[in-house]
Every structure is written in C-alpha cells, then in structure tokens.
Amino acid sequence: MLTRTIERAVVFCIRHAGLVLLAAVAVAVGSCIYAARNFAITTNVNELIATGKSTGYQSQKAYEAVFPEHKLLVVIEAPTPELADQAADKLAKSLPARSDVLQFVGQAGGGPFFERNALLFLSEQDVARITGELSHSAPLLQVLAPDPSLRGIANALSFAAAGVEHKQIALSDLARPLTLGADTLAEVLAGRPASFSWRVLMQGRPATPEELRRFIQADPKLNFAALEPGRAATDAIRQTAADLQLASDFDARIRMTGEVPINDEEYASVRQGASVNIAGTVVAVLIVLFLALRSWRIIGPIVFALIVGLSATAALGLLLVGKLNLVSIVFAVLFIGLGVDFGLQFSVRYRAERHDVDDLQSALRSAARKAGMPLALAAAAVAAAFFSFLPTDFRGLSELGEIAGLGMLIAFFTTITVLPAALRLTKPPAESHQMGFAWLAPLDRFNMAHRIPILVVTLGIVALASPALRHVEFDFNPLHLQNPNVESVATFLDLRSDPNTGANAINVVAPSLPDARNIAARLAALPPVSRTLTIDSFIPDARDRKLGDIANAAAVLNPVIAPAQLRPEPTDAEIVQALKSAAAALSRTTSEEANPGATPAAKLSALLGQLADADQTVRARASKAFAAPLRYDLDQLRLMLDPQRITLQTLPAALTRDWVAPDQKARIEVLPKGDNDDRTLRNFAAAVLAVEPTATGTPVLFQEAAGIIVRAFTEATGLALASIAILLWIVLRRFGDVLLTLVPLIVAGLVTLEICGLIGLQLNFANIIALPLLLGVGVAFKIYYIVAWRGGKTNLLESTLTRAVIFSAMTTATAFGSLWLSSEPGISSMGKLMALSLACTLAAAVLFQPILMGPPRIRLSPGSDQSMRGT
C-alpha cells in the first residue's frame, strides 16, 4: 500500500509538474518571509537546559530572587595601580549618565569607602610596616608635598643625594627607588608610554595583576527585539571610555565580560560563522552531487527540492520553538546533509531505471516503485531518532530533535513530489552507462567467500578495543563550547584563573546573618575551600591596633602632607635647573662602584641630564609620568590617614545590600582552593553541596548540567533504539532482520566511542547529539541494504545502491565537515564527532552489513536485471 501510494504521488506530480512547482515556489517564498520576520536565537548556554526539574537551577533562581546578579562586568586594566584607580573612578562616575541603556552601575571593591579605608583591609603586619615607612619618609615628603611637580621630584632627589653625602642615608637603601625611576625615565626619553607608581615604590614589591585591575558592575537594559540585546549598553560603555580618553590619559584597557556580553558576542560569532558554514556546505554538496550524478539537469531539481524543504523546515521550526539556540541552529546543516540523501537515492535509482527504459516518466515511476518504500522507511527511522530527543531535559537537544525530525519528513515529502516534478521539467537525457561499481565485484566475491572469518576478526577487534571506552570523557563545562578568542570569554577565562575574583564562587543563602556565620565556618573547614566570605568579611580584623598605627602615622604626616600653601607651578627653566642639580648631586654619590646603589644612581644621573637637554614636550611627558601620580597618591594618602571605624552599621548601603537582603537573609560566598580547572571545580562543588544542598553558582550549575546531559543522551539513545526497532519490526516482520539492521548500527556506535577514547575526543554539550543521531543516519543506510537483501539482491557492494549510499555519505560528511571548520569550539566538536560517526556508520553499512547478512533467503533469477544492480 505504501509503495502504491508513493508511486501514485510521483505520477500525479509528473502529470501536474507546473502546478506542483508553482506551489513549491509559493511555499518556499512564504516560508522564507516568515522565517526572516520571526527569526530569533538565544546564545545563553544556560537556556540549553530545561531547568524546571533541576535542583541546582531552581536554587540559582531562588538565589537571584534575593541577591540579583549583575549581568555585565567592566574590567579596567592599567600599567600602575594609580592609573587603574583613576580610570575606574572616572568611568564609574560617568556611566550613570547613560541611564537610557544602564539601570545600575557600581564600582566593585572601589569608590570612596574603600579608598578611605584601604589601609584597614591590609594585614596588621602590612599596616604597621607601611605606616612606619611613611613616618620615616616624612623628611622626603616635606619636600614633595608643597611642590608635587617635576621640579619638586628633582629637588627630592637632590635632598636624598645630600643625605647620602652626609652619611645620613645609605646609597644601597636607595637602589630600588633609583632603579624604578631610571627605568621609567628611560621609557619617557624613548617616547614610549610610561608611568611611575609611588604606591609600588612604597609597598616594596612589583604590583600583582590583581592590583592593576579594577571592576565596574553594571546591569544593562536589554532590548530583546534586537539580535544582540545588550549591544547598546556595551557600545555605550565603550563610547564613554573613548570620550573620557582613558586609553590616552591613563593607558587603560577596557574589557567586558558577564552573561550579557558573552551571549551577545557568542551570537555574533555564530552568526558570522554560520554563513560561511552553510556556504561551504552548499558548495561541497554540489561538488559531490556532480560527481554522483554528472548532470546539472538532475542536480538542479535536487537542490530546488532541498531549498523548498529547508525553507519550510525553518519556518515550521521557528513557529514551534520560537527561537533557535546554539544546538538547534545546526538543523540547517543537518537538513542539507541528511535531506540530500533522499534526493540522491531517488535520483540514482532514477538513473538506473532510465538506463533500462528510455522514457523519463516511466523511469521516474519505476524509481518510485522500487525506491519509495526504502526511502519512506529510512525517513521515518531518521525522524524517529530525532524525535527521541524530545522528552529529554536537554532543551537544546530536544528542540533540535523537534525541528530536524519534522525536517526529515518534509525532505521525504519534497523528494517524492517536488523532485519528480522538477525532473519532468528539466528532462535529463537518457543514461548510457550503468550506475553501479562493477570494479568492486572481486571484493564482493571475496567478502562472501570469507564472510565468517571477516566477521570474527571484525568483532574481535571491536571487543579488544573496548578498554578504550573507559577513556571516553565528558567535558561538563559549557564555556568550552564558546569561542575563547572573543573578548568576553577570554576575559572571563582570565578572571577565572584568579580564585579571588569569585568567577567560580559558590553562593549560599542563609536565613539570617548568625546562620550565615555558622554555615561559613562549616564550609571553610572543607579541604576544597580556600575561604568563605560574608558581610562580616568587610569588618577589618584588629581594627583598634590598625587604627592606632594609622593615627600615629597621621600625627607625624598630616602637618607634612597638608602644607598651608603649595609652591607655584614651576617654569620650564626652573625644571631644567632642578634636573641638572639633581643629576650633579646623584653623580657625586657614585664613587663607591661596589655599592649596589651606584649603578642605578649613575644611570639616573645620566638620564636626568638628557631630560634637562631634551625638548620641553619630553619634560611634559616626564611630568605626566612622575608628577601626576604623585599628586594623586598624596591625595589618597591624606584620605587613608583618616579612616573610619567600620561596623556593620557604617558599611555603605550598596555594599550591605549585596550581602544582606531586606528580609535579613544573608549571603555566603565560597571560593575554591587550587587551580580552577574542571576537576578542581567538580570536587569543590561536590564538597559544598554535601554540606549545603541549596548552594548554587557556576561550578554547581556546570555539574548539574553535566548530569542532565548524560541522562538526556542515555534517554535519547534508548528511545531511538526502541522506536527504530519497533518501526523495523512493523515493516520487516522478522526479529532476525531487525537484528541484522541494528547490530551493524550498534557496532558502529561502539567503534565511534572507542576511537573517541583513543584520540582523546571528549564528549560535550554540543557534540553528544552525534551519538543518538548516528542511529537515525545509520539506520537509513542499513534499511536500504536490508530491503534490497530481502528482495533477493546479491553483489550489493557493486550495486547501484552502494553508489547511492557512498555518495550520500559523502554529501552528509561534507555538511558535517563544514561544522568541523567552525571557529566555535562546540560546533567544531560537533562536526568532528558527526564526521567520525558517519565514517563508522558508512563502513558498517557498506562493508560489515552485507557480510553479516550473507546470501539472501531468496534469489532473483539469473536473467533478472536486478540480480547485479541491487535497488
């Protein structure tokens, strides 16, 4: 009945070719218009998971309801801490004016509160050391504070040199300051960007990367009507930074990360790569089609049928799911790669019939009669494999299954309607050659003569390689699916390497602050935890002793750093004179060649002389490098010497709100110990969850997602096998024939996983779809062979069927191969695993399955035109 129905449909479309093609064009145009108007995509990897049943994601939602997370982080980096501070302060004060695109702006760990109380947040030892050194520096500051200019700095050098001459200061004690000054001045004279850090000089060590980095948190107003909802906000931040001249004035670099910029940039990257992938797929498919069919009058109709089917699938998919995601968007490549199989199988069958019957319509009708049922069964099996994704909690996989499953049915429908009608219109010429691979006849005979040893050896090799399955790993981190070269992802990965940034923190919500303290203490005792933070972490320890040290330093320094009157700005002539005097004074201290301070003193003396003889613009650059940070640091020092007594009540309201909610619920932040690699984060998340099951955060969500994906893969594979087995049983009605179809499929799956283990190809959120997909793709090839074998066909390797299967696999491989070349790691890994699984599936279908089936139960008569060509 199915064969007769397909045959009648083909005959109808041939007789009414013009009407059918007109309807096809209307469907394609209408579908394209709908898809263009309603196209939407989400690049949020969190939306790949159906979170309704997930404890971890429910905990995250509950946490965000109490402590909303900021979706955008601006990272400001500069060569010195002073420049980073100034750039961040300037940007943080300017961004609130962009309330049209930003609804919140806050300076994380910065602002007036932290500037004033910076010393209190250092260790007690550091506070004692710094305040002591500042007190000892009072004579030098007495020179610099009234004249914070290049002249004053030069005079301070002369003062220090005089101290060395009078044995009041050891030259060796000045080695580091003189070296730092000489290095910075050399950069100035060379015309390169340069800035001197008085803070680094005072702390006695180089600045760490963390000390050169500042953060601004922001919540953008998202425009979901745009393809990149946060683009207006990020553009506004970049424009504000440019208008403030942060790069030229502070040598500052601005980077952005967070959920919003990561999603926006990922979408832009996917969109850019998708056009290249699809174009490459189309070109490669056309080349393979030409090699298979050698006639543009046949290739044209196949491509037209594909376009109609793809357009309809895209429109129907958007109608059903609303918006695509990073997994479901590959339906287009899958449709081309798999949908072309039906057209190719039908066309090759048509060419074989046309070789025997020199009549277009008769050949098309015969092709429909002989290829229709295998095509229908294959389409149903592939669709069943895709639909097996639907019940899973992996939303990306589920939506892909929904779209691609319908797409396979649409591809089959266009193959038996649009394709015959288009072939009737293009009227391909008669075929003068047979379509099979006659040159493979010796291999066919060899395989049949030695089928038992070949089966034993093949299955033995598969069994011996089974230990490789233990090395198959699942990469649970969705960040690895994203392009690491885009700014937002690269910035996050950079921050993630520093545990103190909290990029991989776990958060816990406690009913009250006392409860939070108890929970924090329990979690801090866990081996994978480096430390825990609550609002109490912002109450400095040893406050009284620190305040006492600061007060003692202030008593000495306040009269010095707050002079009643500043000296007037120096003229250039005064600066030149001061530079020459300092050069001469330093030169007189270099008589002790063995002294470690002699070399930097001599170098700085020479450079000061060069600066004095240079152009005035060079001295202006030197003033910017040395005097500007001096003035800033003096202002900061005056502020830091007057800290407040910090209590919970005196903390800034914005800071308090980040840690204690209006209903008194309190937040605990837990930081991991050790390198932030995936194994560390898994152990970290497991340890915290064992103590606090409601904990949430990136490590918890990643682990939760991994469990969901593995379950989804298991469910989809089981459902695909079951549905395909039931379908095969309904059609084939023999348990043995069902096994002959499924066993090669299972062998291909095992070999695919074994190769993954051997070459280190990890499974992940994106490429795992290749494995259940393997069932659908593979079963189509197996069905073609089992139907031919049940019909009594022999010599399958040299048959027309094998030609169609091989070229069909080539077209599918080129489609998947285009994904391999993607710059997106997730899409690229998907292409790799799909191509690998396809190669294994093809080998299992073309080589293993005919050997497994053996001679057919019934044989066609020797004179039958089908005995050597298959179907």
N, C-alpha and C positions, 0 to 999 in steps of 0.2 A: 504493500500500500504506500509506504514512504517513497519507494523508488518511483512508482507511478505518479505520485503527487509532484515530485521534483521534476520528472520528465514533462508532465503537463505544464508546469510553471515555466520551464525553459521554452517549450514550444509556444506558449502564449506570448512570452516576451520577444521571441524571434518574429512572430507574426505581427506584433504591435510595437516594433522596435522604436519607432519615432515617439510614440506616446510614452513608452517606458522611460526613454532617455530624457524627454521633456520633464516628466515627473521627477526623475533623479536630479536634474539640474535645479528644479524648484526646491527640492528637499535640501540639497547642498547649500544653495544660496540662503534659504531661510534659516538653516542651522548655523551657518557662519554669522549671519546678522545677530541671531540670538546669543551665540557664544561670545561675540565681540562686545555686545552690550552688557552681558551679565558675567563676564569673566572676572573671577576673583581667586586669590590664592593666599594662603597663610603660610608663613615660613617659621612660625613658632613651633619648635620641635616638641614643646610640651603638649601641643594640640594633636600630636600623633597618637597620644594615649587617651583612651576613654577613661576619664578619671572618676566616674561615678562609683565604681566598685573598689577603688584603690584607697587603702587606709592612708598611705603616705600623701597622696594628693588631697585627700579630704583634710588631713592635718595641715597641709600647706594653705588651703583655703581658709581654714579656721584661724591660722596664724595671721594671714594677711588681713583678715577682717578686724583684727585687734591692732596689729602693727603693720600698716600698709608699707610695702616695699617700694623704694624709688626705682623707676624703670630705666633711668639714664644716669650714667656716671661720667663726668668730665674729668679727665686726668691731665694735670698741668705739670710739665717737667721742665726744669731749667738747670743750668750748669752749677748754680750755687743755691743754698737754702734761702738766702735773701731774695734772689731773683724769683725763685719759686713762690715765696710768700707774697711778694709784691704783685706778681702776675695773677695769682689766685685771688688775692684781695680785690684787685681791680676788676677782674671778670665777675666775681661774686657780687660786687656792688652794682654792676651794670646790667646783669641778666634779669633782675626783677622787672626792669622796664619793658621786657618782652613778654608781658602778661598775655599777649594775644596768642602765644604758642607755648608758654610755660606756666604751669599752675603752681609750681613750687620750686624754690631754689634755696639750697643750704650748703654751707661750707663744712664738709665733714672733717672734724678734728682741727678746725681753724676758726678764725674770727676773733673778736675782742676777748672773749673769755679765755681761750687757750693762749692767746698772745700775752695776756696779763699774767696768767698763772703757769706759764711754761716751765719755770724752774721747779714748781711744786710737783710736776709729773715726772721729774727725773728721780733717780735713786738718791737715797740720803747721802751716799758717798760722793756722787757726782755733784750734788748741790754744794756740799762742803768744799769740794775741790774747786769748782767754778767760782764760788763766791770768794774763796781765799785768793785765787789768782787775780780776780778782778780787783780786790783790795790792794794787792801788791802792784797792780798796774796803774794805781791812782796817779803817780807822777807822770806817766806817759799820757794817760787820759787827760791830765790837766793841760797838756799841750794840744791835744787833738780836739777836745770838746769845744773850746772857744773858736777854733779855726778848722772846721771839718772840710778842708779843701785840699787840693794837691799841694799847696804851699804849707799847710799845717802838717801834712803827712811827711813832707820833706824835712820840715823842722823837727818832727818827732824822730826821724832817722838821725839827724844831726845830734839831737839830745841823747839818743841811745849810744851813738858812737862816742860822744863825750864821756858817757858813763863807763864805756869800755876803757877809754884812755886813762880815766882816773881810777881804774880798778874797782869801780862800784858795781859793774856788771861784767860777767864773763862772756867773751865773744862766742864761746861754744853754746851758751844759752840762747843766743840769737840765730843759731844756724838754721833752724826751721823757718822762723819768720822771714829771714833774709832770702832763703831758697824760694819760698812761696811768692814773695814779692818779685824776685828776679824772674821766675817763670812766667808770672802774669805780665810783667813789663815787656818781656821778650815777645809775647803774643801781640801786645799792643803795637810794638815797633814793627812787627812783621805784617801788620794790617789784618790780623785775624781777630775774630770775636774773643773778648777776654773780660773776665770779671774776677775781682779779688773778694774772698769771703773772710771777713773778720770773725765770723762765728766759727768757721772751720779752724782758723788760727787759734781761737780761744779754747776750743774743745780738744786740741792737741792730736787730732787724727783726721784722716780724709772723711768726707761726707759719704754716707752709705746711699745706695739708690733710693731707699725709703725716705731719706732726709731731703732728697732732691725732687720729691713728688708730692703734689697736693691734689685734693679731691673736692669736686663740687657735685653734690647730688641734685637731681632735677626730676620733676615729673612733667613730661610733655603733654600737651593737649593733642590727642591723637585724632587724625582725620581718616576715618575708616572708609571714606569714599575714595581716597587715594590708594594707589597700589603700594605706596610706602607711607604708612600712616604717620610715622614720626619724622619724616623728612623735613617738614617745615621747621620743626624745633631744632634739629641738628644743624640745618642750614643757618638758622638764626644765631645759634651759638658760635658757629664758625665765623659768621659775618661780624658779630660783636667782637670776637677776638681780633679779627683783622682790623676793624675800626679802631680798637684800642692800641693797635700796633704792639701787641705783646711779643711778637717774634723779633721785631727790630729793637724795641726798648729793653726787653728782658731776656732775649734769646730763648724764649719759651716755646715749647711744643705742646700743642693741644691735641689730645686723643679722646675718643669717646667709646664707651662700651656699655653693657647692660642689655636688658631684654629688648628694648625698642631699637637701638641701632644695630644690634646683632640680627634681629629679624629683618629690618629694612635692607641692610647690606647683603644679607644672605639671599633675599628675594632678588635684588638687583643682579647679584652674581648668577643665580639660577636662570633669571630671565635672559641675561646675556649669553649664557652657555646653551640654553635650550634652543635658540635659533640656530646656533652652529651645529648642535647635535642633530636636530631634525633635518637641516640642510644636508649634512654629511650622510645621514641615514638614507635620505631620498636618492642622493647621487649613487651611493653604494648599491642600493636596492635596484636601481635602474641598470647599473652595470651587470649585476648578477642576472637580472631578468633577461637582458640581451644575450648573455652567454647561454642561458637556458632555452630561450625561445627564438632568437635570431630574427625576429620580425617585429618592427615597431607597430604594425597593424594589430598585433596581439598584445604587445606591451602597453600600448596606449589605452585600450579598454580595461586592462587590469589596473592601471594607475587611476583611471577615471573612477572605476568601482571603489578603489581604496579611498579616493578623495571624498566620494559621497558617503561611504561608511564612516570615515574618520570625522567628517563634519557632523553627521547625525549622532555619533557617539559622544563627541564633545558637548553638543547642545544638551543631549539627554543626561549626560553626567553632571553638568552644571545645574540642570533642573533638579536632579535628585539630591546632590550633596551640597549645593550652594556655593562652595568654594573648594578649590583643589588644595592639596598640601604637598610637601616635599617628596612624598612617596607616590601619591595618586597622579601627580603631574606626568609621570613616565608612561601613563596609559597610551599617549600618542605614539611613542616609540614601540611599545608593545603591540599596539594595533597594527602598525606598519609591518613590524617583524613577523607577527603571527597571522594577521589577516591576509597578507600576501600569499601565505601558504595555500589557502583555499583557492585563490585565483590561479596560482601556479599549478596546483594539482589538476584543476579543471582544464586549464589551457594545455598542459602536456597531454592529458587524456584526449582532448580535442585534436591535437596534432597527430596523435597516434591513429585516431579514427579517420582523420582526413587523409592520412596516407593510404588507408584501405578503401575509403569511399570519397570520390572526388565531387562531393556535394556538401556545401557549407552547412545547410540546415540539417541534412541527415547526419553529418558528423557531430554537430552540436547535440542533436537529440540522442545519438548513441553515447556520447560522452556523458550526458546527464543520466542516462540509464545505468551506465557502468560505474561512474564515479560519484553519483549523487548520494547513495546510501552511506559509503565510507566517509564522505565529506560531512554529511549530517551527523553521523555518529562522532566523528572527530570534533566537530564544532560543539556538540553537546558535552563531550567529555572535557574539552578545554574550558567551556563555560562553567561546568560543574566544579572544576578545580578552582577557578576564580571565585565562584560563589561560596566555596568552602571558607573563604576569608571572612565572610560577613559576620558570623557570630562572635568573632574574637574581640578582645578588648583593645587590640592594637588598631586604633582608628585609621591610621594611615593605610594599613593593610586591608582593613575592612572596606574602606571607600574605594581603594584601587580594585578590589575584587568586584564590587558592585558595578563600577564603570566598565572594567575590562570584560567582565562576564557578559554584560549586555552587548559590549562591542563585538565579542566573538559571534554572537547570534546575528548581529547586524552584518558582520563581514560575510557570514554564510549566506544570508538573505541576498546581499548585493551580488554575491558570486553566482547565484542561480537566477538572478533577474537582470541586473544592470549589465553584468559582464556578457551574457549571451546576446543581449540587445545591441551592445556596443560592437561586438564581433560581427553581428549581422550587418552593421552599418559600415565597418571598415573593410569587410570582405577580404580576409587574408587569402593568399594564394594557396594552391594545393601543396601538399608535403611530398617531397621526392625521396626522403630518407626516413628510415625507422628511427624511433626516439630512444631506444634502449642503449645499453653499453655492451655491445657484443664482445668487446675486447676483455670483459670480465668473466667470460664463460669458463676459462680454465680455473679461475679462483672459485667459481660456483661449484664446479665439479669436485675440486679439492676439498672444499668445506663439507660437502655432502658425503664424500668418501671417508672423511676422518672426523666426523661430527662428534663422536663420543670422546676421543682424546682431546679435541679442542675444547669441549665443554668442561671436561675435568680440569684441564690446565687453567682455563679462564677462571672458573670458580675457585680453584686452588690459589691462584694469585690474589683474587679478591679477599679470600679468607686470610692469607698470610699477611696482607697489608692492613688487616683490621686493627692491629695495635695503634695505627696512625690516628684512629678515631679519638683516642684519648688526648691527642694533642690539638684537637679542634677547640678553639676558644671563642667565647662570645665577648665582644667589646661592648660593655654596657654604657659607655659614655657617649651620649648623643652629640657632644661637642666635636667628636672625631668625625662626624658626618659633614661638618661645615668647613668652608674654605679657610684654612689658617692664615692665609695671606691678606684677607680683608682686615681693615683696621680694628674693627670692634672685636673680632675673635682673637686677633693677635694681641690686642691689649688685655683682654680677659685672661688669656693664657699666660701673659707676662705677670699680671697681678696674682694669678693663681699660684705661681711659683713661690710667692711670699705668703706663708701661713698667716702673718699678722694683718693682712688686708681683709681677711674674712671672706674671700671669694669662695672658699669651700667650707664655710662655717655651717654648723647645725644650730637651729634655734629651737628653744623650748619655751612654752608659755606656762607660767605658774599662776595659781590663783591669787597670790599676794607676794609682796616683797620678802617677808620672812620665809615663805615656801621656796621662793627663788633662791635664797641664800642656801637653804638646805640642799636643794637639787644641785646647785652649782658645786657645792662641796663634794657631793657623791660623784658627780661626773668628773670633777678634777682629779679624782683618785684613779680613774681608769687609765691603763697604760697607753692607749692610742691617743689620749687627750693631752694637748700641750698646756692649755689653760682655759678657764671659763671666765666670762665677763657678765656682770650685772651692772645696774646703775651705781652700785657701791664701788665699782672699779674706777669711778671718776671722783671719788673722795680720796685724795692722796694719803698715803700712809706717813707716819712720823711727821704729821703736819707741824706740830709745835717746834720740833727741832729744826725742821726746814725753814719755818718762818723766822726762827731765831737767827739762823745763819744769814738769811736774806736781810733781816733787819740790821745785823751787824755790818754787812757789806754796804747797805744803803746809808748808814751813818757816815761811812767813810767816803762813799762815792757821790752821794747826792750833791754835796757842795761843789764837787769837781765836774760832774757831767751836766749840771744845770747852771752854767755861768750866767751871771747877771746880764752880760752883754756879749754878743758874738762879734768877732772881728769882721770888718767889711770884706766883701768879696775881693780876692786878690786880682791885680792886673797881671797880664801875661809876663811883663818884665819882672814882677815880684816872684812869680812862679819859677821863672828861669833862674833867678838869683838863688832862690831856695834850693832848687835842684842841684845847682853847681856846688853850693855849700855842702849839701848832703853827700854828694859824690866825693868831694875832697875829704870830708870827715870820715867816711867809710874807708877810703883809700888808706888813711893813716892807721886803720886798725888791722891791716892785713900783713903786718910784718912777721907775725908768727905763722909761718907756712904750714906747720903741722897741726895748727888749731883747726878743728872741723868747721868753724865758722869763717875761716879766712877765705876759702874759695867762693862761697856764696856772697861774702861781703865784696870781694873783688869784682865778681860778675855784676852785682847790683850797682856798684860804683860806676862801672863802665857803661851800663845801660842808662843810668841816670844822666851821665854826661851826654849820651846820644839823644836822650829825650830833651835835654836842655838845648841842644843844637838843632833839633828837628823843627818841622813846621808847626805852627800854632794849632792846626787841626789835629795833629798827633797828640799834643798835650791835652786837647779837649777830650780825645778818646781815653787817654790815661786818667783824666779826672773822672770820667764816667765809670771807668773800671775800678778805681780805688776810692774816690771821694763819695760817690753816690751810695754805695753800700755802707760806707762808714756813717753817713748821716742817718740812714735807715736803722742801722744797728744801735746807734746812740739813742734814737727814739724808742726802739724796742727795749733797750736796757733800762731806760727811765721807767718804762711801763712795768717791766718784770721785777723791778726793785720795790714795787708797791702792789704785791699780790693781795688777794682777798682770802679770808678764812672760809674755805669751801665746806659747805654742808649740803645735805640733800635739799634743803630749802633754798639755798643760794645758787643751785645749778640753773643754767638757762632753761627756759620753758621748752624750747625746741628740743634740747638735749634730753630733758626729762621725758618728753612725750615719746621719744624713740625707745625708751626702756620701761616706762610705767604708763599704762593706759588710764584713761579717766575712771574706769571701774576698778582700778587698783591691781589689775592683772600685770604681772611683771615678766620681763623677757630675760632669758639666759642665752648667751651666745657661747657656743662651744667650738674651740679651734683644734684642728688635728695636729698631731706630732709627726715629725719626719717629713720626707718628700711627699708632695701632693700628687703622687702617681695613683693609678686606678686601684692597685692592690691596697695601698695605704688607706684610700678613701672607703673601700669596701669594708675593711676591718674597722675603721673608725665609725662608720655608720652602724655596723652590726653591734659594736660595743655600746654605743649610745642608745640605740633602740632597745637593747636588752634591759636597760635601766629606765628609760623614758620612751614608751611605745608611741607617744604622740609627737615625738621630735620630728622636725622637718628641716628642709634645706637641700641644697644641691646634691650632696652625697647620698642622702636618703632617697630623694626622688630618682636619681640615676639607678640606684639599686632596685627600687620599686619598679622602675620601667623595665629593667632587665628581666625581672620575674614575669612581668606581663608579656613581654615579647616572647620569651621562651615558651610560656603557656600558649600564646597565640600561635606560634609556629607548630607546636605539638597538636593543638586542636585542628588547625587548618590542614596539616598533613593527614591526620586521621580522618577528618571529614572528606578530604579529597579522595583518599584511597577508598573509603566506604562508598561514596557517591559514584565514583568511576566504576568500582566493582559491581555495584547494583545496576548501573547503566549497561555495562558489558553483559551482565547476566541476562538482563531483559532482552538484549538484542541477540546475543550469541547462544544462549540457552544451554551452554555446556560449561561445567565448572572447570574442566581441563583447559578449555580455550580461554577462559577468563584468566587462569594462572599463566598461560602462555603469553598473555598480553601484559600482565602485571609483573611477573618475575623479572623480565629484562628492565622494566622501569625501576624496580627496587634495586637491582644490581647497579644500574646507572647512578641512582642516588647514593648508594654506598661508596662507589668509586669516586664520585664527586667529593664527598666528605673526606675520604681518605687522602685525596690529592690536596684538599684544603689543609689537612693536618701536616702533610709532608712539606708543603711550600710555605706554611705559616700564614695562609689567608684566613683572617678572622671573620667570623660572622658578626653582623651588627644590625642595628635597627632597620637599615635600608636593604642590604643585600640578602637578608634572610628570606625575603619573598621569593628568591630564585628557587628555593628548595620545594615548597609546595607547587610553585609554578612549573617546576620540572615535571611534575606528574601530569599536568594538563598538556604541556607541549609534547612530552614524550609519548603520552598515550595516543595522541593523534597519529604519530608515525607508526606506532605499534598496531593501531587499528587498521591502517591501510594494508599492512602486511598480513594480519590475521584474516581479514576479509578475502584478500587475494588467495591466501593459502587454503582457506575453507572452500573457495571456489575451484580448487584443484590446480592452481597455477604453480608452475615449477620454475627453476632457474631465476629466482627472484632478484639475485644480485645484478644480473644483466638486463633486467626488465625495465620497461618504461617507468614503472613505479619507483624504482631506485633512483632513476634520473630525476624524477619529480621531488623525491624526498631529499636527495643531496642538495639540489639547487634551492629547495625550500629552506633547508637548514642553513645554507649559505646566506640567503636573504635575511633570515632571522638573526644569524650570527653578526652580520654587518650592522643590523639595527642595535643589537646589544653592544657590539664593539664600539659604536659611537658613544654609548654611555661611558664606556671604559675611558675614553679620552677626555671626559668632563673634568673641569678644574675643581668640581665639588667632590670631596672625598667619598661622601655617601653614595652619590650617583655613580662615581667611578667604580667603587667596590661592587655596586650592584651590577654594573656591566661586566666586571671581571668574573663574578660568580655565575652570572647568567651564561656568559660565553663558555665557561668551563663546564657547566652542567649541560649545556646544549651539545658540546662536543662529546661528552659521555653518553648522552641520550642518542645522538646520531649513531655512534659506534654500536650501541646496544641494539638499535633498530635495524641497521643495515647489515651488521656482521653477526651479532650474537643471536638475535631473534630467529632468523631463518635457520640457523644451525640448531637452535633449541626446538623449533617446530618439526624439523625433519621433513621427510616426504609427505605430501598431502594425503588425506584419507581417500580422496577421490582424485582421479587424474582425468584431464581432458584428453580427448582422442588425439593421436599424433598429428592429425591434419588440422586440428583446431588452430585458428590464428592467434589464440590466446595462450597456447601452451608455452611459448617462449617469451612472451611480452608481459605477462602479468596484467594488472589492471591499472 
